[in-house]
Amino acid sequence: MTDTGLPKRTLGRTGLEVTRLGYGAMSLDNGRLTPVTPEQAEATLQAVLNAGINLIDTSPDYGDSEELIGRYIADRRGEYFLASKCGCPVDVPAGTTGHVYTRENIIAGVEQSLRRMKTDYLDIVQFHGSPSRATLEESGAIETVLELQRQGKVRFIGMSGVLPDLEDHIAMGVFDEFQIPYSALQRDHEAAIAAAKQAGAGTVIRGGAVRGAPAQDKAWAVRRLPEVAEERPRAIWERARLDDLLDGAPAIEFTLRFAFSNPDMDTTIVGTANPNHLQANLDALAKGPLPADVYAEALRRLDAAERE
Ligand SMILES: NC(=O)c1ccc[n+]([C@@H]2O[C@H](COP(=O)([O-])OP(=O)(O)OC[C@H]3O[C@@H](n4cnc5c(N)ncnc54)[C@H](OP(=O)(O)O)[C@@H]3O)[C@@H](O)[C@H]2O)c1
């Protein structure tokens, strides 16, 4: 792995030493968040690795994301931990919508990810779509991923989970890692992240940059966030008067440093296809967690704003 001195954290019981800023490769899905050309994708992926970021999250569901990773950085495979998803539709009847957790579909999906990304193994395979415990049990999905683990095709088992199923997922005790949505403006999963950490799992948060919403060049004009009502992040920011706490820093930097301040969060995966944004996120990482008094005040104000 390229060690450029970025801060790292042990990702729970996986033992993987991950950089506290990871890369969310959903941003390589052309047009889903922003338009991205193959040249931009290549430049971004190379810049991510050159900066020393060592965790990349993707999914079969993210357009060409997996192919682009295979095309442009398969030759640097030793420099990053690779997390993808399973349950995404691959080997399913035409017209099937949503995620499918059958043995056939999970195996077909992982095999497809390995082919697309030109690798022999995924470091983490995460269930996409937060299936319920009952769905996982009915379809024998855990047995399937454990079989893939025994074959060496995946190293660790993860869950991209949301409440209410996340509580069951943690109690099941089979997941080495959880990917959970969280940001200063979307704190619904804060206690669940703490519970996952307490249970010994690795904790990866997504959405920590609120899709750039507080950034000057986005000015809250982000596409609709699926997990939250569109206007809620801005309303919370304003009610909590977070502008008062910035001390001259850009709002996006504050938001990321807020994520790094969460003691239960091992790493946050942020997507971008813009080199300036990548650098801004690395700068936020270099500044690290917020000063303790500022973090405490932000939490106090956010608690109050959420109660209003
Ligand atoms: N169900 C799931 O499992 C699931 C769902 C959603 C996401 N994910 C994963 O989590 C990753 C991150 O989640 P996310 O994309 O929802 O949220 P995010 O990381 O909060 O936001 C990414 C967006 O923020 C923008 N951005 C990043 N840094 C910025 C900066 N410094 N200034 C301005 N804008 C900035 C990016 O746009 P630019 O390209 O313009 O920088 C991108 O559109 C995804 O890439 C994906 O890997 C998983």
The ligand as a Gaussian input file, in Angstrom:
#p B3LYP/6-31G(d) Opt

LIG

0 1
 N      -26.984000       1.936000      -0.311000
 C      -25.676000       2.055000      -0.414000
 O      -24.944000       1.126000      -0.179000
 C      -25.098000       3.374000      -0.829000
 C      -25.944000       4.455000      -1.123000
 C      -25.355000       5.675000      -1.474000
 C      -23.971000       5.776000      -1.498000
 N      -23.160000       4.700000      -1.230000
 C      -21.683000       4.801000      -1.271000
 O      -21.273000       5.888000      -0.472000
 C      -20.488000       6.806000      -1.256000
 C      -20.688000       8.233000      -0.765000
 O      -22.062000       8.523000      -0.628000
 P      -22.829000       9.729000      -1.280000
 O      -22.355000       9.859000      -2.675000
 O      -24.248000       9.548000      -1.008000
 O      -22.492000      10.993000      -0.464000
 P      -21.330000      12.000000      -0.198000
 O      -20.057000      11.323000      -0.114000
 O      -21.844000      12.773000       0.950000
 O      -21.349000      12.984000      -1.440000
 C      -20.756000      12.735000      -2.665000
 C      -21.133000      13.928000      -3.543000
 O      -20.646000      15.097000      -2.898000
 C      -19.924000      15.887000      -3.806000
 N      -18.708000      16.326000      -3.136000
 C      -17.756000      15.556000      -2.541000
 N      -16.807000      16.331000      -2.008000
 C      -17.150000      17.613000      -2.272000
 C      -16.562000      18.865000      -1.981000
 N      -15.413000      18.970000      -1.313000
 N      -17.194000      19.986000      -2.412000
 C      -18.351000      19.910000      -3.092000
 N      -18.967000      18.754000      -3.399000
 C      -18.358000      17.607000      -2.994000
 C      -19.596000      15.028000      -4.998000
 O      -19.766000      15.808000      -6.156000
 P      -18.503000      16.204000      -7.091000
 O      -18.271000      15.036000      -7.993000
 O      -18.990000      17.433000      -7.774000
 O      -17.360000      16.460000      -6.164000
 C      -20.593000      13.888000      -4.934000
 O      -21.646000      14.142000      -5.812000
 C      -20.961000       6.546000      -2.681000
 O      -20.013000       6.944000      -3.640000
 C      -21.135000       5.055000      -2.666000
 O      -19.874000       4.408000      -2.801000
 C      -23.728000       3.508000      -0.867000

